[in-house]
Amino acid sequence: MNSYIKNRNRLVNLFDNCSKIIRNRNEYDKNQNQLALKLSNLSLKLREEEHCEDTVSWLYSRFETILDIQKRLKDKSLSTATIELLDKIVDEGEKVYKKEMSARDSVRNSKEYLVLQKENTEKEISTLESDLSVLKGKDKVDNREILQMTARLSALKSALEILNKKIAQKENAEDEAKELKKKLNPMSSNIGEMLQDLQSEKKRLVVMFNVYIALIVVVVAVLIFWETTLINNLYADFPPKNWAKCIILYLPIPLSAGLLWAFIYQMNRAQRQLVRFAERIHQIKYKDSLLQTSMELYSDGRKNEEHVAQLIDNIMMHEPSDDEAKSLTEEEKEKSPLSIPFENIIELIKAFGHK
């Protein structure tokens, strides 16, 4: 038997012995009862879990300390510090075990984990068979130990068969998922092209938005510079007594106000379009991720195909039609506080031109 199994069995026996000693004490109180339960639970977890190397390694590094505590548990005058020390070791061991199991659960059903578990089981079977043959070759044979090792060997071989079946199922599921991905390749390529177009259009809108911000800053700066220059160079005394001389100061203001209004309107329009593009990109990525996840959601390939087909039907049902897109555009124009009636302005210009 390899060192891991030996160390695990030693810890299991040690915890069971400590639990029995605590329960058989005369002054058996509530705290000791809780500690005995903790010892039994941790012993059961170590016994049932085939591979918990980190936990066994951490606990076995404190084996001598626990062994010394076991001796002190038999004393009539048991100190509170001894109980607290053992309780602390058990609690820390539980934390290490939970951390190891939570990290393993994320990959427990993966093919790589199953293959690793298979290799460890095969090594354990090989070691157990060699130990069993050595034990049978001795002059004095311990039949009880042989029966235990034989039972253990039979259990490991059964576990190995189950692992082989799981690995075969994983391989079949991977092959079926690959076939399903091939069927969805045209759709995935269209999604990629659509995302590229949307991303490039989004970049163009971002550039446009930044350009309008820069133009607003330029207009404000030019206006301030223009007004300041006029006041400093043309007027010795400001404000002048003749109001007509101030007209030149007011002329740039309506032009600047018009430019600012147009730039702000275009900024708001670009911002609304950016929001819609961001929502659209998010929806496409979300739907694509749903499709990718659904391809390997079940171990049965047929269920995955049915689930993907149902998901595609739902996506197509909830896609906005052309009429809905037109209504959204018209609604956006109505809600826009800075919408400019360009068509009405063009009609008025034509009317005045004919006159």
C-alpha positions in Angstrom: 0.0 0.0 0.0 1.3 3.5 -0.8 2.0 6.1 1.8 -1.1 8.1 1.2 -3.4 5.2 2.0 -1.4 4.2 5.0 -1.4 7.7 6.4 -5.1 8.1 5.7 -5.9 4.8 7.5 -3.7 5.8 10.4 -5.6 9.1 10.7 -9.0 7.3 10.5 -8.1 4.9 13.2 -6.6 7.6 15.4 -9.7 9.8 15.1 -12.0 6.8 15.8 -10.0 5.9 18.9 -10.0 9.5 20.2 -13.8 9.7 19.7 -14.3 6.4 21.6 -12.1 7.5 24.4 -14.0 10.8 24.8 -17.4 9.0 24.8 -16.3 6.5 27.5 -15.1 9.2 29.9 -17.0 9.6 33.1 -17.1 13.4 32.9 -18.6 13.4 29.4 -20.0 16.9 28.8 -21.5 18.9 26.0 -18.2 20.2 24.6 -16.7 16.7 24.6 -19.8 15.4 22.9 -19.4 17.9 20.1 -15.7 17.1 19.7 -16.5 13.4 19.5 -19.0 14.0 16.7 -16.5 16.2 14.8 -13.9 13.5 15.1 -16.4 10.8 13.8 -17.5 13.0 10.9 -14.0 13.8 9.8 -13.0 10.2 10.1 -16.0 9.2 7.9 -15.1 11.8 5.3 -11.5 10.5 5.1 -12.7 6.9 4.8 -15.3 7.6 2.1 -13.2 10.0 0.0 -10.7 8.1 -2.2 -8.5 11.1 -3.0 -8.1 13.9 -0.5 -4.3 14.2 -0.5 -4.1 17.8 0.7 -6.3 17.1 3.7 -4.4 13.9 4.6 -1.1 15.6 4.2 -2.1 18.5 6.4 -3.5 16.3 9.2 -0.7 13.8 9.1 1.8 16.5 9.7 0.1 16.8 13.1 -0.1 13.1 13.7 2.3 13.0 16.6 0.5 15.9 18.3 -2.9 14.1 17.9 -1.3 10.9 19.2 0.0 12.7 22.2 -3.5 14.2 22.8 -5.0 10.6 22.6 -2.7 9.6 25.5 -3.8 12.6 27.5 -7.5 11.8 26.9 -7.1 8.7 29.0 -6.0 10.8 32.0 -8.6 11.3 34.8 -7.8 15.0 35.1 -8.3 16.1 31.5 -7.4 19.7 30.9 -9.5 22.1 28.9 -6.5 23.1 26.9 -6.1 19.5 25.6 -9.8 19.5 24.4 -9.4 22.9 22.8 -6.2 21.9 21.0 -7.8 18.8 19.5 -10.9 20.8 18.6 -8.8 23.4 16.8 -6.9 20.7 14.8 -10.2 19.1 13.8 -11.7 22.4 12.7 -8.7 23.3 10.7 -8.7 19.9 9.1 -12.4 20.4 8.1 -11.5 23.8 6.5 -8.7 22.2 4.5 -11.0 19.3 3.4 -13.8 21.7 2.3 -11.3 23.9 0.4 -9.9 20.8 -1.4 -13.4 19.4 -2.2 -14.7 22.7 -3.5 -11.6 23.1 -5.8 -12.1 19.5 -7.0 -15.8 19.8 -7.6 -15.2 22.3 -10.4 -13.3 19.7 -12.3 -14.7 16.5 -10.8 -16.8 15.7 -13.8 -14.2 16.7 -16.4 -12.5 14.1 -18.5 -9.0 15.1 -17.3 -10.1 14.5 -13.7 -11.6 11.1 -14.5 -8.4 10.0 -16.3 -6.3 11.1 -13.4 -8.6 9.3 -11.0 -8.3 6.2 -13.2 -4.5 6.4 -13.2 -4.4 6.7 -9.4 -6.9 3.8 -9.0 -4.7 1.6 -11.3 -1.6 2.4 -9.3 -3.4 1.6 -6.1 -4.7 -1.7 -7.5 -1.1 -2.6 -8.7 0.3 -1.8 -5.3 -2.4 -3.7 -3.4 -1.9 -6.8 -5.7 1.8 -6.8 -5.0 1.3 -6.4 -1.3 -1.3 -9.2 -1.3 1.0 -11.6 -3.1 3.8 -10.8 -0.6 1.5 -11.4 2.3 0.3 -14.7 0.9 3.9 -15.8 0.5 4.7 -15.4 4.1 4.8 -18.4 6.5 2.4 -17.0 8.9 -0.6 -15.7 7.0 -3.0 -13.3 8.6 -6.3 -14.4 7.0 -8.2 -11.4 8.3 -5.8 -8.9 6.7 -5.9 -11.0 3.4 -9.7 -10.8 3.5 -9.6 -7.0 4.0 -7.1 -6.5 1.2 -9.1 -8.8 -1.1 -12.3 -6.8 -0.4 -10.5 -3.6 -1.0 -9.0 -4.9 -4.3 -12.5 -6.0 -5.5 -13.9 -2.5 -4.6 -11.1 -0.8 -6.5 -11.6 -2.9 -9.6 -15.3 -2.1 -9.5 -14.5 1.6 -9.2 -12.1 1.3 -12.1 -14.8 -0.2 -14.3 -17.2 2.7 -13.4 -14.4 5.2 -14.2 -13.8 3.5 -17.6 -17.5 3.8 -18.4 -17.6 7.5 -17.4 -14.6 8.2 -19.5 -16.2 6.5 -22.5 -19.4 8.5 -22.0 -17.3 11.7 -21.8 -15.6 10.9 -25.1 -18.9 10.1 -26.8 -20.4 13.4 -25.4 -17.3 15.3 -26.8 -17.7 13.7 -30.2 -21.4 14.5 -30.3 -20.7 18.1 -29.2 -18.2 18.4 -32.0 -20.7 17.2 -34.5 -23.3 19.7 -33.1 -20.7 22.5 -33.4 -20.2 21.6 -37.0 -23.9 21.9 -37.7 -23.9 25.4 -36.0 -20.7 26.6 -37.7 -22.6 28.7 -40.3 -24.6 30.4 -37.6 -21.5 31.0 -35.5 -19.6 32.5 -38.4 -22.6 34.8 -39.1 -22.6 35.9 -35.5 -18.9 36.7 -35.7 -19.3 38.8 -38.8 -22.2 40.6 -37.3 -20.3 41.4 -34.2 -17.4 42.7 -36.2 -19.7 45.0 -38.1 -21.3 46.2 -35.0 -18.0 46.7 -33.2 -16.6 48.8 -36.2 -19.8 50.9 -36.3 -19.6 51.4 -32.5 -16.0 52.6 -32.9 -17.1 55.0 -35.6 -19.8 56.4 -33.3 -17.3 56.8 -30.4 -15.0 58.7 -32.7 -17.9 60.9 -33.9 -18.9 61.5 -30.2 -15.4 62.6 -29.3 -15.1 64.8 -32.4 -18.3 66.7 -31.4 -17.0 67.1 -27.9 -13.8 68.6 -29.3 -15.8 70.9 -31.6 -17.8 72.2 -28.7 -14.6 73.0 -26.8 -13.2 74.7 -29.9 -16.3 76.8 -30.5 -16.5 77.9 -26.8 -12.7 78.7 -26.8 -12.9 80.6 -30.1 -15.9 82.6 -28.9 -14.2 83.6 -25.7 -11.0 84.5 -27.6 -13.0 86.5 -30.1 -14.9 88.5 -27.6 -11.8 89.1 -25.4 -9.8 90.3 -28.4 -12.5 92.6 -29.6 -12.9 94.2 -26.2 -9.2 94.7 -25.6 -8.3 96.0 -29.1 -11.4 98.0 -30.3 -12.8 99.5 -27.2 -10.7 101.7 -24.9 -13.6 102.1 -22.5 -16.0 99.2 -22.0 -18.9 99.2 -22.2 -19.0 101.9 -24.9 -21.6 104.7 -24.7 -22.8 104.1 -28.2 -24.7 100.8 -28.2 -24.3 100.3 -32.0 -20.6 99.7 -31.5 -21.5 96.6 -29.4 -23.2 94.9 -32.4 -20.0 93.3 -33.5 -19.7 91.7 -30.1 -23.1 90.1 -30.4 -22.8 88.8 -33.9 -20.7 85.6 -33.1 -23.0 84.6 -30.3 -26.0 83.4 -32.4 -23.6 81.5 -34.8 -21.9 79.9 -31.8 -25.2 79.0 -30.2 -26.4 77.4 -33.4 -23.2 75.4 -33.8 -23.3 74.3 -30.1 -27.0 73.2 -30.6 -26.1 71.2 -33.7 -23.1 69.6 -32.0 -25.0 68.7 -28.8 -27.8 67.3 -30.9 -25.4 65.1 -32.8 -23.7 64.0 -29.6 -27.0 63.0 -28.1 -27.9 61.1 -31.2 -24.5 59.3 -31.3 -24.9 58.5 -27.6 -28.4 57.0 -28.1 -27.0 54.9 -31.0 -24.0 53.8 -28.8 -26.4 52.6 -26.1 -28.5 50.6 -28.7 -25.3 49.2 -30.2 -24.0 48.1 -26.8 -27.4 46.5 -26.0 -27.4 44.7 -29.4 -23.8 43.5 -29.0 -24.6 42.2 -25.5 -27.7 40.4 -26.7 -25.7 38.7 -29.5 -22.9 37.6 -27.2 -25.4 36.4 -24.6 -27.3 34.3 -27.2 -24.1 32.9 -28.6 -22.9 31.9 -25.1 -26.2 30.2 -24.5 -25.8 28.2 -27.7 -22.2 27.3 -26.9 -23.2 26.2 -23.3 -26.3 24.2 -24.6 -24.1 22.1 -26.8 -22.5 20.3 -23.8 -25.3 20.9 -21.2 -26.4 17.2 -21.1 -24.4 14.0 -21.4 -26.9 12.8 -24.0 -26.2 14.3 -27.4 -29.8 14.0 -28.5 -31.0 16.2 -25.6 -28.4 18.8 -26.5 -29.6 18.9 -30.0 -33.2 19.3 -28.9 -32.3 22.0 -26.4 -30.3 23.9 -29.0 -33.1 23.6 -31.5 -35.6 24.9 -29.0 -33.3 27.8 -28.0 -32.9 28.8 -31.7 -36.7 28.8 -32.1 -37.1 31.0 -29.1 -34.4 33.4 -30.4 -36.1 33.7 -33.8 -39.5 34.3 -32.1 -38.1 37.2 -30.1 -36.1 38.9 -32.8 -37.6 42.3 -33.7 -39.3 42.5 -37.1 -38.9 45.3 -39.6 -42.1 47.0 -38.5 -41.0 46.9 -34.9 -37.6 48.4 -35.8 -39.4 51.2 -37.7 -41.6 52.0 -34.8 -38.6 52.1 -32.5 -36.9 54.6 -34.8 -40.0 56.8 -35.0 -40.4 56.6 -31.2 -36.8 57.6 -30.7 -37.3 60.7 -33.0 -40.4 61.7 -31.0 -38.6 61.3 -27.6 -35.5 63.2 -28.8 -35.6 66.7 -27.1 -33.3 68.2 -29.7 -34.8 66.6 -32.9 -34.6 68.9 -35.9 -37.5 68.9 -38.4 -35.2 68.8 -41.4 -38.0 67.8 -43.8 -40.2 70.8 -42.8 -37.2 73.2 -43.1 -36.5 71.9 -46.6 -40.2 72.4 -47.6 -40.1 76.0 -46.2 -36.9 76.8 -48.2 -38.5 75.5 -51.4 -41.6 77.5 -50.8 -39.7 80.7 -50.3 -37.5 79.9 -53.3 -40.6 79.7 -55.6 -41.8 83.0 -54.4 
